């Protein structure tokens, strides 16, 4: 699986969110930015991403996923936003 594959899956399953994906094979780092995370706890935010990728995780196509989520206002000051 390629980062573009993971990005396409997430974009088709979670609306109004931007995704930045790095990694290869079955190990990926996901950074997600969207208003959809406003008011959600960090656990609920991660559950949303895991849920969107549950079939791929269950099949083994995705194995290790690191997730960081931000609202747009949080993203403005996030260290990961530098150079994106």
N, C-alpha and C positions, 0 to 999 in steps of 0.2 A: 504494500500500500504506500502511496506517495502523499506528501502533505496536501497536494491539491485534491486528492480523493477524500481525505478527512474533512477538508474545508467544504467541499461540495456537499458531503453528507450533512454536516452541521447546518450549512446555509439552507438546505432543503427541509430541515426539521425544526429549526429555531428561527423565527422571524425577527426582523429588525435588530440584528446583531452583527457585528463585524468580528471576523475570526482571523487570527494570525497563528499559523501552524508551522512548527519546525519538527524535524525528526525524519526517521526513515524506518522501513521494515514494518515492525509492529510497535515501535516505541515513539511516542510523540509528546510534544509540549503544545498545549492549547492555551492561547490567550483569547478571551472572549470579552467584547465590549458592547454593552447595550443597555438601554433603559429597562429592559426586561428584568435586570438584576436589582433594580431600585427597591429597597425595602425587604429584600430577601437576606437571610443569614448566609454566611459563607458556606455552610453545609448544604443549604437548599440550592444555592447557586451551583455547587459542584454536582449535586444530584441531578440537576437539570441537564447538564452536559453529559454525565454518565448515562442518563436515561436515553438521550438522543443517540447514543452510540452503543446501546445495550446489545443489539444483534451482532455487531461486529466484535464486541468484547466477548460475547458468549461463543462465537465461532472461532475465536483465536486470531482473527485478522488484526485485531488491536490487542495489545497485551499490556504495555505500560503507558499510562497517560498521566501527564502532569497538567494540572488545570489552574489557571489564574483567571479570575473574572473581575470585571470593573464596570461601573456605570460610566457614562461619558465624562462626567465631572471628575470622577476618580482617575480616569485614564489620562486626563490632562496633566496630572502631576505624578503619574506612575513611572518608575525607573525604566520599565520595559518599553515605554513610549519613545524613548530617546532613539532617534535614527530610524523610526518606522515610517 
